[in-house]
Amino acid sequence: MFPKEIDAAQERPNRIVRRAIRSLHENQGFAAPGEPQPGAAAAPDRRRLVAPADRGGAGDLGQHGQDAHQDDLQQSGGAQTRRGAGEGPGAWAAGGVRVTKTGGMTFMSTKLEKIRKLNQQAWDLCKRDGPQAFLLTQKVQQLLAKCPDALPRDEFECVRTQTYCLDMLSKPEEALPIGLKAYQLAEQIGDKYLMGSILSLLGRIHWHIDDFATSMDYYLNALKLIQSEPHPDLEITLTNGLGMVQYGLENYPASLEYFKTCLLKASEDNLAGQADANNNIAYVLHLLGRDEESVAYARAALAQFSQIGSYVGKLHTLHSLGAILIALGEVEQAMLTLQEGLELARKNNSELLELTYVAEISRIHKTNGKLDQAEEELQQALKIANKINSLTNISLIHELLAEIYREKRDYQTALEHFVSFHNAYKTIFNEKSDRRIKNLEILNQVESARKQAEIYRYLASTDSLTKLFNRRHFLEIAEAALPKSRQERNPIAVIMADIDHFKNVNDHYGHVVGDEVLTAVAANIQKSLRTDDIAGRYGGEEFIVLLCNPSSDQFVKIAERIRKVVEKQTVQFGQEMIKVTISLGLAWANPDQLLSMDVLINEADQALYAAKRQGRNRVVVWTQKGWD
């Protein structure tokens, strides 16, 4: 883990997730930008780095990167599926299938079975055909709306795949709101692993739109989320994401440290994790000019990808190794390496990677004086680039062709290709600028929604007169505090307080003055508490206080402090000074006592009424034998 980074981001990542989700609710999604064509080269050129970011042009995600995310998101599926929140034992069978037992027989609705099969098909297909996989998930959504047996996990699988497809298709503005919905479902399921995995995917989406600050926040938030549970593979994925952020920021030394951490943390049987790390280390070392050192890492990655049968991992590593060998002057070996990669790319119909290999090979041909051969290969590559609308490669190929025609002294053709290169580059630059502007618009939307949501949340949780927590919100906090106090082995206490003879104040002075008295008492209660203590208005003239951590003697002292402060307070009405007193009932539980919050409040309430019967303006403590 990275405690310094996690501590520094302790609050900000959660706010970013929450404010983005609130924006989704307020605005029904993000601003609708123009939709880039599938395969459009919208992302920066990061071809040789792997998972969690894509390594080819936009839309061409590394296969092993997909597998890593599939493992992350499906660890709780298959034979090891965990039950979601609220699902009883046996609700999920092997393969993540929900079963119902009736009369000794087990069955599952046909519609639900179809949904789960389609979900799996869509996930498997998204690696090869993102648009078709996305259409399948839309069909699943229609079925989910008509299937009462469906569980949150079924919808989660659907929107998870949708998010993944849209990210692969370079549609981050569409992927983000769907990814946030997936996060909400993961929260509803109560699975930190799923939550962390979706945060990782959201981090990658933001990385693709050059929003590196938010990307880092998501990765750090996910790391913080899984600190209490051992998920080494997901931790490696997230650490790798942080390395990708540093790479995007061109902070290559820091990026290298993250990738080396991934390599150290990858277990012996996690060859995919080791291979990813080795390849990333190799390419960053290449960027730092340390090619002699990098070649060993690249060859190690190539051997590992070959061993696990990851042809996409092998494709990317062959490209990295080829670039390193060129830098080392081993041109013949580089050519053999790049030609092996080109053959593999063509065999597996990976057109984007085919283009990157052709570009590197043509450079070698040009260096060796084989201009005609370089021209022929680049012209073929240009047809592919135009077909898939890969602007990055279109720009690159026109630039290379301009150089070749200039050396051939065909200046007119060279000029034509240079103009085409310039136009394509200008389009890419404008698209990147548009994405940054759209990203700023999104951030502005979520920030506005966050501020509005904070106001709504404050109003929904606070008593409008006294500014203390209202009863509902106080009880939510108290219910959460009780198990925490047991875990930390600390006692916990509840004080019930009621203003003495408050009806007389209202009857004699009127409700406006009564409200002033209530406000003054609430302020004095709040002033008498410590930072960790919580006060709320329970109803009418009754207040409730939650005390955490101190000893039983301190509980009584705090209650007495409240009583004395209220006794000394005055509220002015004309020339008259109004004074009131307060009666308090106190009950507490040691960590070994398995009392519910309802029981604790009831005991404090009984002690309060005992205080009233004993003459008011006093504190009465509930004990095992009743009240004292």
C-alpha positions in Angstrom: 0.0 0.0 0.0 1.0 3.6 -0.1 -0.1 5.1 3.2 1.1 8.6 2.6 -0.8 8.9 -0.7 -3.8 7.2 0.7 -3.9 9.4 3.8 -3.5 12.5 1.7 -6.5 11.5 -0.4 -8.6 10.2 2.5 -11.5 12.6 2.1 -11.2 13.9 -1.5 -11.7 10.6 -3.4 -14.9 9.8 -1.5 -16.2 13.3 -2.3 -15.4 12.8 -5.9 -17.3 9.5 -6.1 -20.3 11.0 -4.2 -20.5 14.2 -6.1 -20.3 12.4 -9.4 -23.1 10.1 -8.4 -25.2 13.1 -7.2 -24.6 14.8 -10.5 -25.9 11.7 -12.2 -29.1 11.9 -10.2 -29.5 15.6 -10.6 -28.8 15.9 -14.3 -29.8 12.4 -15.4 -26.3 11.8 -16.7 -23.5 14.0 -18.0 -23.5 16.5 -20.8 -23.8 14.6 -24.1 -20.7 15.2 -26.1 -20.2 14.2 -29.7 -19.7 10.5 -30.1 -16.3 9.5 -31.5 -16.4 6.6 -34.0 -15.5 3.2 -32.7 -11.8 2.8 -33.0 -11.1 6.5 -33.2 -7.7 7.3 -31.8 -8.9 9.6 -29.0 -6.4 8.6 -26.3 -2.8 9.6 -26.1 -0.2 7.2 -27.6 0.5 4.8 -24.8 0.9 1.7 -26.8 3.5 -0.1 -24.9 2.1 0.2 -21.4 -0.4 -2.3 -20.1 -3.5 -2.5 -17.8 -5.4 -0.8 -16.5 -5.1 1.6 -19.4 -5.4 0.6 -23.0 -2.2 0.2 -24.8 -3.0 0.6 -28.4 -4.9 3.4 -30.0 -8.2 4.2 -28.5 -10.6 1.3 -28.6 -7.9 -1.4 -28.6 -7.6 -2.6 -25.0 -4.8 -5.0 -24.1 -6.3 -8.5 -23.7 -4.4 -9.3 -20.5 -5.6 -5.9 -19.2 -9.2 -7.1 -19.9 -8.5 -10.4 -18.2 -7.1 -8.7 -15.1 -10.3 -6.6 -14.8 -12.5 -9.6 -15.6 -10.7 -11.5 -12.8 -11.2 -8.5 -10.5 -14.9 -8.2 -11.2 -15.7 -11.9 -11.3 -13.7 -13.2 -8.3 -16.9 -13.0 -6.4 -18.7 -14.8 -9.3 -18.2 -18.4 -10.3 -17.8 -21.0 -7.6 -16.7 -18.4 -5.0 -19.6 -16.0 -5.4 -20.3 -14.1 -2.2 -23.9 -13.3 -1.1 -25.0 -9.7 -1.6 -26.4 -7.7 1.3 -29.7 -9.1 2.3 -29.4 -12.4 0.5 -29.8 -15.5 2.6 -27.6 -18.5 2.8 -27.8 -20.6 -0.3 -29.2 -17.8 -2.4 -26.3 -18.1 -4.8 -25.1 -21.4 -6.2 -22.0 -22.2 -8.2 -21.5 -19.9 -11.1 -23.2 -17.0 -9.4 -26.7 -18.5 -10.1 -29.5 -17.7 -7.7 -31.6 -20.7 -6.9 -34.9 -21.1 -5.0 -35.8 -24.2 -3.0 -39.4 -25.3 -3.1 -40.6 -28.7 -1.9 -37.1 -30.1 -2.0 -36.6 -29.0 -5.6 -34.3 -26.3 -6.9 -35.2 -24.1 -9.8 -34.4 -20.8 -11.4 -36.7 -18.7 -13.7 -36.1 -19.1 -17.4 -35.9 -15.4 -17.8 -33.3 -15.0 -15.1 -31.3 -17.8 -16.6 -31.4 -16.1 -20.0 -30.3 -12.8 -18.4 -27.3 -14.4 -16.8 -26.3 -16.2 -20.0 -26.6 -12.9 -22.0 -24.6 -11.1 -19.3 -21.8 -13.6 -19.6 -21.9 -13.6 -23.4 -21.7 -9.8 -23.4 -18.7 -9.8 -21.1 -16.9 -12.4 -23.2 -17.7 -10.5 -26.5 -16.7 -7.1 -25.3 -13.0 -8.1 -25.8 -13.6 -8.7 -29.5 -16.6 -6.7 -30.5 -17.5 -3.8 -28.2 -20.5 -2.4 -30.2 -22.1 -5.8 -30.4 -21.4 -6.5 -26.7 -23.0 -3.2 -25.8 -26.2 -4.1 -27.8 -26.4 -7.3 -25.9 -26.3 -5.4 -22.6 -29.1 -3.2 -23.8 -31.1 -6.3 -24.4 -30.3 -7.5 -20.9 -31.5 -4.2 -19.5 -34.9 -4.7 -21.1 -35.1 -8.2 -19.7 -34.1 -7.0 -16.2 -36.9 -4.5 -16.2 -39.4 -7.4 -16.6 -37.7 -9.9 -14.2 -38.8 -9.6 -10.6 -36.3 -12.4 -9.6 -33.3 -10.4 -10.7 -30.8 -9.3 -8.0 -28.6 -6.2 -7.8 -25.7 -8.3 -8.9 -27.4 -9.1 -12.2 -27.8 -5.4 -13.0 -24.3 -4.8 -11.8 -22.9 -7.4 -14.3 -24.8 -5.6 -17.1 -23.7 -2.0 -16.4 -20.2 -3.2 -15.6 -19.9 -4.6 -19.1 -21.6 -1.5 -20.6 -19.0 0.7 -18.9 -16.2 -1.4 -20.1 -17.5 -1.4 -23.7 -17.9 2.3 -23.8 -14.4 2.8 -22.4 -13.0 0.6 -25.1 -14.9 2.5 -27.8 -13.4 5.8 -26.5 -16.7 7.2 -25.3 -15.7 8.3 -21.8 -18.5 10.8 -21.4 -21.0 8.0 -21.8 -19.0 5.5 -19.8 -18.7 7.7 -16.7 -22.3 7.9 -15.6 -22.9 4.2 -16.3 -19.7 3.4 -14.3 -21.0 5.4 -11.4 -24.3 3.5 -11.5 -22.2 0.3 -11.3 -20.5 1.7 -8.3 -23.8 2.3 -6.6 -24.9 -1.2 -7.3 -21.6 -2.6 -5.9 -22.3 -0.5 -2.8 -25.8 -1.9 -2.6 -24.4 -5.5 -2.9 -22.0 -4.6 -0.1 -18.9 -6.1 -1.8 -15.8 -4.0 -1.3 -14.0 -6.0 -4.0 -16.6 -5.1 -6.6 -16.5 -1.5 -5.4 -12.8 -1.3 -5.7 -12.8 -2.8 -9.1 -15.3 -0.3 -10.4 -13.3 2.5 -8.9 -10.3 1.2 -10.8 -12.3 1.2 -14.0 -13.5 4.8 -13.3 -9.9 5.7 -12.7 -8.9 4.3 -16.1 -11.7 6.2 -17.9 -10.5 9.5 -16.4 -6.9 8.5 -17.4 -8.1 8.2 -21.0 -9.4 11.8 -21.0 -6.2 13.1 -19.5 -7.9 13.9 -16.1 -5.0 12.5 -14.2 -5.9 14.1 -10.8 -9.3 12.5 -10.7 -7.9 9.2 -12.0 -5.4 9.1 -9.1 -8.2 9.9 -6.7 -10.2 6.9 -7.8 -7.2 4.6 -7.6 -6.3 5.8 -4.1 -9.9 5.6 -3.0 -10.0 2.0 -4.2 -6.8 1.1 -2.4 -8.1 2.7 0.8 -11.4 0.7 0.4 -9.6 -2.7 0.3 -7.1 -2.0 3.1 -9.1 -4.1 5.5 -9.4 -7.1 3.1 -6.6 -8.9 1.4 -7.1 -8.6 -2.4 -3.5 -8.8 -3.7 -4.4 -9.0 -7.4 -6.7 -5.9 -7.3 -4.1 -4.1 -5.2 -1.6 -4.7 -8.0 -4.1 -3.5 -10.6 -4.6 -0.3 -8.6 -0.9 0.2 -8.0 -0.3 -0.2 -11.8 -3.0 2.4 -12.3 -1.1 4.9 -10.1 1.9 4.2 -12.2 -0.1 4.9 -15.4 -1.1 8.2 -13.9 2.5 9.2 -13.3 3.3 8.0 -16.8 0.6 10.3 -18.2 2.0 13.2 -16.2 5.4 12.3 -17.7 6.8 11.7 -14.3 8.7 8.6 -15.5 10.8 8.0 -12.4 7.7 7.9 -10.1 5.9 5.7 -12.7 8.9 3.3 -12.7 8.7 3.0 -8.9 5.0 2.0 -9.0 5.6 -0.6 -11.8 8.5 -2.0 -9.8 6.2 -2.3 -6.8 3.7 -4.2 -8.9 6.5 -6.6 -9.9 7.5 -7.1 -6.2 3.9 -7.7 -5.1 2.9 -10.1 -7.9 2.8 -13.6 -6.5 4.7 -16.4 -8.3 1.5 -17.8 -9.8 0.4 -14.4 -11.0 2.3 -14.5 -14.3 0.0 -12.0 -15.9 0.7 -9.4 -13.2 4.4 -10.1 -13.5 4.4 -9.8 -17.3 2.4 -6.5 -17.2 4.9 -5.0 -14.7 7.9 -6.2 -16.6 6.7 -4.8 -19.9 5.8 -1.4 -18.3 9.1 -1.2 -16.5 10.9 -2.0 -19.8 9.2 0.7 -21.7 9.6 3.4 -19.0 13.3 2.5 -18.8 13.4 2.9 -22.6 11.9 6.4 -22.3 14.5 7.2 -19.6 17.3 6.2 -22.0 18.2 3.1 -20.0 17.8 0.6 -22.9 20.5 -1.8 -21.8 18.7 -2.3 -18.5 15.2 -2.4 -20.1 15.8 -5.2 -22.6 16.0 -7.8 -19.8 12.6 -6.8 -18.5 11.1 -6.8 -22.0 12.4 -10.3 -22.7 11.1 -11.5 -19.3 7.6 -10.1 -20.1 7.7 -11.8 -23.6 8.5 -15.2 -22.1 5.8 -14.8 -19.4 3.1 -13.8 -21.9 4.1 -16.7 -24.2 3.9 -19.1 -21.2 0.3 -18.0 -20.2 -0.8 -17.8 -23.9 -1.7 -14.1 -23.9 -1.2 -13.2 -27.5 -2.2 -9.5 -26.9 0.4 -9.2 -24.1 2.9 -10.8 -26.5 1.9 -8.3 -29.2 2.5 -5.3 -27.1 5.8 -6.6 -25.6 7.2 -7.4 -29.1 6.5 -3.8 -30.0 8.3 -2.6 -26.8 11.2 -4.9 -27.4 11.5 -3.8 -31.1 11.7 -0.2 -30.1 14.4 -1.0 -27.4 16.5 -3.0 -29.9 16.4 -0.2 -32.4 17.7 2.2 -29.7 20.4 -0.3 -28.9 21.4 -0.4 -32.6 20.4 -4.1 -33.0 18.5 -3.3 -36.2 18.4 -6.8 -37.6 17.1 -8.3 -34.4 14.6 -5.4 -34.1 13.3 -6.2 -37.6 12.8 -9.9 -36.8 11.0 -8.9 -33.5 8.7 -6.4 -35.2 8.0 -8.7 -38.1 7.0 -11.4 -35.7 4.6 -8.9 -34.0 3.2 -7.8 -37.3 2.4 -11.4 -38.3 0.8 -12.0 -35.0 -1.3 -8.8 -35.3 -2.5 -9.8 -38.8 -3.3 -13.3 -37.6 -5.5 -12.0 -34.9 -7.1 -9.1 -36.9 -5.6 -6.5 -34.6 -5.6 -3.6 -37.1 -4.5 -0.9 -34.7 -1.5 -2.9 -33.6 -0.7 -3.8 -37.2 -0.4 -0.1 -38.0 2.0 0.5 -35.1 4.3 -2.4 -36.4 4.2 -1.2 -40.0 5.2 2.3 -38.8 8.2 1.0 -36.9 9.2 -1.4 -39.7 9.0 1.3 -42.4 11.4 3.4 -40.3 13.9 0.6 -40.5 13.4 0.3 -44.3 13.8 4.0 -44.7 17.1 3.9 -42.6 18.3 1.0 -44.8 17.5 3.0 -48.0 14.6 0.7 -49.0 12.3 3.6 -49.7 10.0 1.8 -52.2 9.3 -1.0 -49.8 8.6 1.5 -47.0 6.3 3.5 -49.2 4.3 0.4 -50.3 3.8 -0.8 -46.7 2.8 2.7 -45.5 0.3 3.1 -48.3 -1.4 -0.2 -47.3 -1.3 0.9 -43.7 -2.9 4.2 -44.6 -5.9 2.4 -46.1 -6.4 0.5 -42.9 -6.0 3.6 -40.8 -8.6 5.5 -42.9 -11.0 2.5 -42.7 -11.0 2.4 -38.9 -10.7 6.2 -38.6 -7.6 6.0 -36.5 -6.5 9.7 -36.6 -3.3 9.2 -34.6 -2.1 6.6 -37.1 -3.4 8.6 -40.1 -1.3 11.5 -38.9 1.8 9.4 -38.2 1.6 7.6 -41.6 1.2 10.8 -43.6 4.2 12.2 -41.7 6.3 9.2 -42.6 5.2 9.2 -46.2 6.1 12.9 -46.4 9.6 12.1 -45.3 10.0 9.3 -47.8 8.7 11.3 -50.8 11.0 14.1 -49.8 14.0 11.8 -49.8 12.8 10.5 -53.2 12.7 14.2 -54.3 9.0 13.9 -55.1 8.4 17.3 -53.4 4.8 17.7 -54.7 3.6 14.4 -53.2 5.7 15.1 -50.1 3.9 18.4 -49.6 0.5 16.7 -50.1 1.2 14.2 -47.4 2.6 16.9 -45.1 -0.6 18.9 -45.5 -2.6 15.8 -44.7 -0.4 15.1 -41.7 -0.9 18.7 -40.5 -4.7 18.5 -40.9 -5.0 15.2 -39.1 -2.7 16.5 -36.3 -4.8 19.6 -36.0 -8.0 17.5 -35.8 -6.4 15.4 -33.0 -5.3 18.5 -31.2 -8.8 20.0 -31.4 -10.4 16.8 -30.3 -8.1 16.7 -27.3 -9.0 20.3 -26.5 -12.7 19.5 -26.9 -12.3 16.6 -24.5 -10.6 18.8 -21.9 -13.3 21.4 -22.3 -16.0 18.7 -21.9 -14.2 17.3 -18.9 -14.2 20.7 -17.3 -17.9 21.0 -18.1 -18.5 17.6 -16.4 -16.4 18.6 -13.4 -18.4 21.9 -13.2 -21.7 20.0 -13.3 -20.7 17.6 -10.6 -19.3 20.4 -8.4 -22.5 22.3 -8.7 -24.5 19.2 -8.0 -22.3 18.4 -5.0 -22.9 21.9 -3.4 -26.6 21.6 -4.0 -26.7 18.0 -2.7 -24.8 19.1 0.5 -27.4 21.7 1.1 -30.2 19.1 0.7 -28.3 16.6 2.9 -27.9 19.2 5.6 -31.6 20.1 5.5 -32.6 16.4 5.5 -30.5 15.5 8.5 -30.8 18.7 10.7 -33.6 20.0 12.8 -34.5 23.4 11.3 -35.0 25.1 14.7 -32.2 23.9 16.9 -29.7 23.0 14.2 -29.0 19.7 15.9 -29.4 16.4 14.1 -33.0 15.3 13.7 -34.2 12.1 15.2 -33.9 10.0 12.1 -30.3 11.0 11.3 -29.2 10.8 14.9 -30.5 7.2 15.1 -28.6 6.3 11.8 -25.4 7.6 13.4 -26.0 5.9 16.7 -26.7 2.5 15.0 -23.4 2.7 13.2 -21.5 3.8 16.3 -22.6 0.8 18.4 -20.8 -2.0 16.6 -17.8 0.3 16.1 -17.6 0.8 19.9 -17.6 -3.0 20.5 -14.9 -3.5 17.9 -12.7 -0.9 19.5 -13.6 -2.1 23.0 -15.0 1.2 24.2 -18.1 1.9 26.3 -20.9 3.9 24.8 -23.7 5.9 26.4 -27.0 7.6 25.6 -28.4 10.6 27.5 -32.1 11.5 27.2 -32.9 15.0 28.3 -36.2 16.9 28.7 -36.8 20.6 29.5 -38.7 20.8 32.8 -42.1 22.5 32.7 -41.7 23.5 29.1 -45.4 23.6 28.6 -45.7 26.4 31.1 -43.2 28.4 29.0 -45.3 28.0 25.9 -48.5 28.8 27.7 -47.2 31.8 29.6 -44.9 33.4 27.0 -46.1 32.0 23.7 -44.5 29.6 21.2 -42.1 32.2 19.8 -40.4 32.5 23.2 -40.7 28.7 23.5 -38.7 28.3 20.3 -36.0 30.7 21.7 -35.7 28.6 24.8 -35.4 25.4 22.7 -32.7 27.0 20.6 -30.8 28.2 23.7 -31.0 24.8 25.4 -29.8 23.0 22.2 -26.8 25.4 21.9 -25.8 24.8 25.5 -26.1 21.0 25.1 -23.9 21.2 22.0 -21.4 23.5 23.8 -21.1 21.0 26.7 -20.1 18.1 24.5 -16.7 16.9 23.2 -15.8 16.7 19.5 -16.8 13.0 19.1 -20.1 13.3 20.9 -23.4 13.7 19.0 -26.5 15.6 20.0 -30.0 15.5 18.4 -33.5 16.7 18.9 -35.6 13.7 19.7 -38.9 15.5 19.6 -40.7 18.4 21.2 -38.7 19.6 24.1 -36.8 16.3 24.3 -33.1 15.9 23.3 -30.8 12.9 22.9 -27.0 12.7 23.2 -24.6 9.9 22.2 -21.3 9.7 24.1 -18.4 7.5 22.9 -15.2 6.4 24.5 -15.1 7.9 28.0 -15.5 5.9 31.2 -18.7 5.7 33.2 -17.5 8.4 35.6 -17.0 10.7 32.6 -20.4 9.9 31.3 -21.9 11.2 34.5 -19.7 14.3 34.5 -20.8 15.2 31.0 -24.4 14.8 31.9 -24.0 17.0 34.9 -22.1 19.6 32.9 -25.1 19.8 30.5 -27.5 20.2 33.5 -25.5 23.0 35.1 -25.0 24.9 31.9 -28.7 24.9 31.1 -29.6 25.8 34.7 -27.5 29.0 34.3 -28.8 30.0 31.0 -31.4 32.8 30.6 -33.6 33.9 27.7 -34.8 37.5 27.7 -38.4 38.4 27.2 -38.9 42.1 27.4 -37.7 43.1 30.8 -38.0 39.5 32.1 -35.3 36.9 32.2 -36.6 33.4 31.6 -34.8 30.5 33.2 -35.4 26.8 32.7 -33.9 23.5 34.0 -33.4 20.1 32.4 -33.8 16.6 33.6 -31.5 13.9 32.2 -31.5 10.1 32.1 -28.2 8.3 31.4 -27.6 4.7 30.3 -24.4 3.1 29.0 -23.1 -0.2 27.7 -19.7 -1.8 28.0 -18.3 -3.5 24.9 -19.1 -7.0 26.3 -22.8 -6.1 26.7 -24.7 -7.0 23.5 -27.3 -4.4 23.9 -29.2 -2.9 20.9 -29.4 0.9 20.5 -33.2 0.6 21.0 -32.6 -1.0 24.4 -30.0 1.6 25.4 -32.3 4.4 24.4 -35.2 2.8 26.3 -33.1 2.5 29.5 -32.0 6.2 29.2 -35.7 7.1 28.7 -36.7 5.2 31.9 -33.9 7.0 33.8 -35.2 10.3 32.5 -38.7 9.7 33.8 -37.2 8.7 37.1 -35.4 12.0 37.2 -38.8 13.7 36.7 -40.4 11.8 39.5 -37.5 12.6 41.8 -38.1 16.3 41.5 -36.5 17.3 38.1 -33.3 19.3 37.4 -31.1 16.2 38.0 -29.3 13.3 36.4 -30.4 9.8 37.0 -28.3 6.8 35.9 -29.7 3.5 34.7 -27.9 0.4 36.1 -28.4 -3.3 35.8 -30.9 -3.1 38.7 -32.8 -0.3 37.2 -32.2 3.4 37.8 -30.1 5.0 40.6 
